[in-house]
Each structure stands twice: as C-alpha cells, then as structure tokens.
Amino acid sequence: MKILIDTNVVLDVVLNNAAFASNSKRIIELSEQKRFIGYISASAITDIFYISRKKLGEKIAKKTLKHLMHIFLPAP
C-alpha cells in the first residue's frame, strides 16, 4: 500500500506537538517498519526543512530531514 503523508503529520513529530505527536509518530513508525510505502510531497520536504530550521536550528533540521528521507520517498 502507498500512502502520502501530510506535512503536518511529520511536523507534529519533528516539533513534538503534544496534541498529535503520538498518533503521528505511530504513522512514521509503520512506514519505517515497511508496513506501507510512505511518500511525502516534494514541496513538503522544503516546508519541513524551513519550519524545523527556524525552531530547531539548521544542523538538527538537516539531520532530521536526512533521516526522514530514509523513511519516506519523495512524491513529485
């Protein structure tokens, strides 16, 4: 099964949004476990980097995005 993951789902985990982080984390874990093929849009990649860089700093944002690209495939 292929699933397109919304930007906000990823940001909930990256920025630890308490209201949604546990459910969003579970979605990411399932993709990491190859229970489905997870995709994020090409524009989400830049959005996630931009927002996480402002909150977490550039070094952590780059490391986080690199990790995410091992979990999800980019959807053009």
Secondary structure as UniProt FT lines:
FT   STRAND          2..4
FT   HELIX           7..14
FT   TURN            15..16
FT   TURN            18..20
FT   HELIX           21..32
FT   TURN            33..34
FT   STRAND          37..41
FT   HELIX           42..56
FT   HELIX           58..71
FT   STRAND          73..75
//
